[in-house]
């Protein structure tokens, strides 16, 4: 997943203000463009964590407009977002998904925890239990 990011030159205090059109909660700044983009990665991941905590769907990234940069999320985080979004869409709670997978709700909570490293196989199995399939491609 690549999220478009807007860098705006701060004429008053210098540096760049960073915002994400798709994730309005993600706002940061940096003294240089390189620093601003590095801060953008962290701000995006922190903002997405709020969606996970609130059990809200994470908006899909839009196409970057001219002049915008993009921040690419790690594949593992992108897969977790797909899992969370599907759980929200189907209104499936961790306990129900755990029952379908014959595991514990704690294991499902780990799959939907951004701070916990999860195997991609576990995320794929959880999506399969909801009638979905995780596809990976190279472009």
Secondary structure, 3 states (H helix, E strand, C coil): CEEEEEEEECCCCCCEEEECCCCCCCEEEECCHHHHHHHHHHHHHHHHHHHHHCCCCCCCCCCCCCCCEEEECCHHHHHHHHHHHHHHHHCCCHHHHHHHHCCCHHHHHHHCCCCCCCCHHHHHHHHHHCCCCCCCCCC
